[in-house]
Amino acid sequence: SSIAVDVVRHLQAQGEPILFAPDRHLGHYIERITGADILNWPGSCVVHDTFKRDALATLMAEHPEARVLVHPESPEEVIELADAVGSTTQLIEAVARFQAPTYIVATDRGIFHKMQAAAPAATFLEAPSAGTSAACRSCAHCPWMAMNGLTNLVQTLEYGGGEIQVDPDEARQAWIPLKRMLDFAAQRRGEG
């Protein structure tokens, strides 16, 4: 997501049609920023899609000193309440920049350890992901991301599982857009 706006602006300038996947909220966010005509894939993140505006506004009222940090994969009404919207890296940089005593964070709580390193004295709160009448106030945890880790990687390698075979011709074709994106990101970093 950190280069998505730049990629869309580049494609827009080239007159290219844009099909944006996998996240409709990120696609709509980029569409609002760039004015590009984007066809958004209807997918969304299981964590970001559950953040609620009203519950977030209530938590903000309880913590008026807090800055609100939001991933753009969140619904538009949640993004509207944010002090900073950005990628994981951009949100960590916002913590260092704001120097606030409290942060309400609308993304997976796995980011908290990096944020805490950037602001050791700050308090970090999960943005509410449930409605006001729900039993769980916040479950900002992605079960799929939690499956990734060194232990699971070692187990996968030990038991020979997890290997995916791709037809070599398809792999060569798939590499073309991946390489373009990596080259584009490298070029943008060089311009920065």
C-alpha positions as CSV (number, residue, x, y, z in Angstrom):
1,S,0.0,0.0,0.0
2,S,3.0,2.4,0.4
3,I,3.4,2.9,-3.3
4,A,-0.2,2.3,-4.4
5,V,-1.0,6.0,-4.9
6,D,2.1,6.5,-7.0
7,V,1.4,3.4,-9.1
8,V,-2.2,4.6,-9.8
9,R,-1.1,8.1,-10.6
10,H,1.5,6.7,-13.0
11,L,-1.1,4.4,-14.7
12,Q,-3.6,7.3,-14.8
13,A,-1.0,9.5,-16.6
14,Q,-0.4,6.8,-19.1
15,G,-4.2,6.5,-19.8
16,E,-4.2,2.9,-18.6
17,P,-7.4,1.3,-17.2
18,I,-7.0,0.4,-13.6
19,L,-8.4,-2.8,-12.0
20,F,-7.5,-2.6,-8.3
21,A,-7.2,-5.7,-6.1
22,P,-7.4,-7.1,-3.6
23,D,-8.9,-4.5,-1.3
24,R,-11.9,-2.3,-2.2
25,H,-11.3,0.1,0.7
26,L,-7.7,0.8,-0.3
27,G,-8.9,1.1,-3.9
28,H,-11.6,3.6,-2.9
29,Y,-9.1,5.6,-0.8
30,I,-6.7,5.8,-3.7
31,E,-9.6,6.7,-6.1
32,R,-10.5,9.7,-3.8
33,I,-6.9,10.9,-3.5
34,T,-6.0,10.6,-7.2
35,G,-9.4,11.1,-8.9
36,A,-8.5,8.1,-11.1
37,D,-11.3,5.9,-12.6
38,I,-10.7,2.6,-10.8
39,L,-12.6,-0.6,-11.0
40,N,-12.3,-2.0,-7.5
41,W,-12.2,-5.7,-6.8
42,P,-14.8,-6.4,-4.0
43,G,-12.3,-8.0,-1.6
44,S,-11.4,-6.7,1.8
45,C,-9.2,-7.5,4.8
46,V,-11.0,-9.4,7.6
47,V,-9.5,-7.0,10.2
48,H,-9.8,-3.6,8.6
49,D,-13.3,-4.3,7.2
50,T,-14.7,-4.6,10.8
51,F,-13.6,-1.2,12.2
52,K,-16.6,0.9,13.0
53,R,-17.0,4.7,12.9
54,D,-19.4,5.1,15.8
55,A,-17.4,2.9,18.2
56,L,-14.2,4.7,17.1
57,A,-15.8,8.1,17.8
58,T,-16.8,6.9,21.2
59,L,-13.2,5.7,22.0
60,M,-11.9,9.0,20.7
61,A,-14.2,10.9,23.1
62,E,-12.9,8.7,26.0
63,H,-9.3,9.6,25.0
64,P,-9.3,13.1,23.6
65,E,-5.5,13.3,23.8
66,A,-5.2,10.3,21.4
67,R,-4.1,10.5,17.8
68,V,-5.9,8.1,15.4
69,L,-3.8,6.1,13.0
70,V,-5.6,4.2,10.2
71,H,-4.6,1.9,7.4
72,P,-6.3,2.9,4.2
73,E,-7.7,-0.7,4.0
74,S,-10.3,0.5,6.5
75,P,-13.8,1.7,5.6
76,E,-14.1,5.3,4.4
77,E,-16.0,6.5,7.5
78,V,-13.2,5.3,9.7
79,I,-10.5,6.9,7.5
80,E,-12.4,10.2,7.9
81,L,-11.6,10.2,11.6
82,A,-7.9,9.6,11.2
83,D,-5.0,11.9,12.1
84,A,-2.8,9.8,9.8
85,V,-3.6,7.4,7.1
86,G,-0.9,5.2,5.6
87,S,1.0,2.0,5.2
88,T,2.5,0.2,8.2
89,T,5.8,2.1,7.8
90,Q,4.0,5.4,7.4
91,L,2.0,4.8,10.6
92,I,5.1,3.9,12.5
93,E,6.7,7.1,11.2
94,A,3.6,9.0,12.3
95,V,4.0,7.8,15.9
96,A,7.5,9.2,16.0
97,R,6.4,12.5,14.4
98,F,3.3,13.1,16.5
99,Q,4.8,12.3,19.9
100,A,1.3,11.9,21.4
101,P,0.7,10.2,24.8
102,T,-2.0,7.9,23.3
103,Y,-2.7,6.4,19.9
104,I,-5.8,4.6,18.7
105,V,-4.7,2.3,15.9
106,A,-7.0,0.9,13.2
107,T,-5.0,-2.0,11.8
108,D,-3.8,-5.4,13.0
109,R,-2.3,-5.2,16.5
110,G,0.8,-6.9,15.3
111,I,2.2,-3.4,14.5
112,F,2.1,-2.4,18.2
113,H,5.6,-3.6,19.1
114,K,7.2,-1.4,16.4
115,M,5.1,1.5,17.4
116,Q,6.0,1.0,21.1
117,A,9.7,1.0,20.0
118,A,9.1,4.4,18.3
119,A,7.3,5.8,21.3
120,P,8.1,3.8,24.5
121,A,6.1,6.0,26.8
122,A,3.0,6.0,24.7
123,T,-0.2,4.0,25.2
124,F,-1.6,2.1,22.2
125,L,-5.2,1.2,21.9
126,E,-6.9,-1.0,19.3
127,A,-9.5,0.7,17.3
128,P,-12.9,-0.9,18.0
129,S,-13.8,-3.6,15.4
130,A,-17.1,-4.6,16.8
131,G,-20.4,-2.8,17.2
132,T,-21.5,-1.1,20.4
133,S,-23.7,-4.1,21.4
134,A,-21.1,-6.8,20.6
135,A,-19.5,-9.0,23.2
136,C,-16.0,-8.2,21.8
137,R,-15.0,-4.6,21.8
138,S,-12.0,-5.0,19.6
139,C,-10.4,-8.0,17.9
140,A,-7.8,-6.3,15.7
141,H,-6.0,-9.5,15.0
142,C,-5.7,-11.3,11.7
143,P,-5.7,-15.1,12.1
144,W,-4.0,-15.5,8.7
145,M,-1.1,-13.2,9.4
146,A,-0.7,-14.9,12.8
147,M,0.0,-18.2,11.0
148,N,3.2,-16.6,9.5
149,G,6.3,-17.0,11.5
150,L,9.6,-18.7,11.9
151,T,8.1,-21.7,13.8
152,N,5.6,-22.4,11.1
153,L,8.2,-21.9,8.4
154,V,10.5,-24.5,10.0
155,Q,7.6,-26.9,10.5
156,T,6.6,-26.5,6.9
157,L,10.1,-27.2,5.7
158,E,10.6,-30.2,8.0
159,Y,7.4,-31.9,6.8
160,G,7.8,-31.0,3.2
161,G,4.5,-29.1,3.0
162,G,3.6,-25.8,1.6
163,E,5.5,-26.0,-1.6
164,I,3.5,-24.7,-4.6
165,Q,4.4,-25.9,-8.1
166,V,3.9,-23.3,-10.9
167,D,4.1,-24.0,-14.5
168,P,7.4,-22.4,-15.7
169,D,5.7,-20.5,-18.6
170,E,3.1,-19.1,-16.2
171,A,5.9,-18.2,-13.7
172,R,7.7,-16.2,-16.5
173,Q,4.5,-14.4,-17.3
174,A,3.7,-13.7,-13.7
175,W,7.2,-12.3,-13.1
176,I,6.6,-9.5,-15.6
177,P,4.1,-7.4,-13.6
178,L,6.0,-8.2,-10.3
179,K,9.2,-7.0,-11.8
180,R,7.5,-3.8,-13.1
181,M,6.2,-3.1,-9.6
182,L,9.5,-3.8,-7.9
183,D,11.4,-1.6,-10.4
184,F,8.7,1.1,-10.0
185,A,9.2,1.1,-6.2
186,A,13.0,1.1,-6.5
187,Q,12.8,4.1,-8.9
188,R,10.5,6.0,-6.5
189,R,12.9,5.4,-3.6
190,G,15.7,6.7,-5.7
191,E,13.7,9.9,-6.5
192,G,12.7,10.4,-2.8
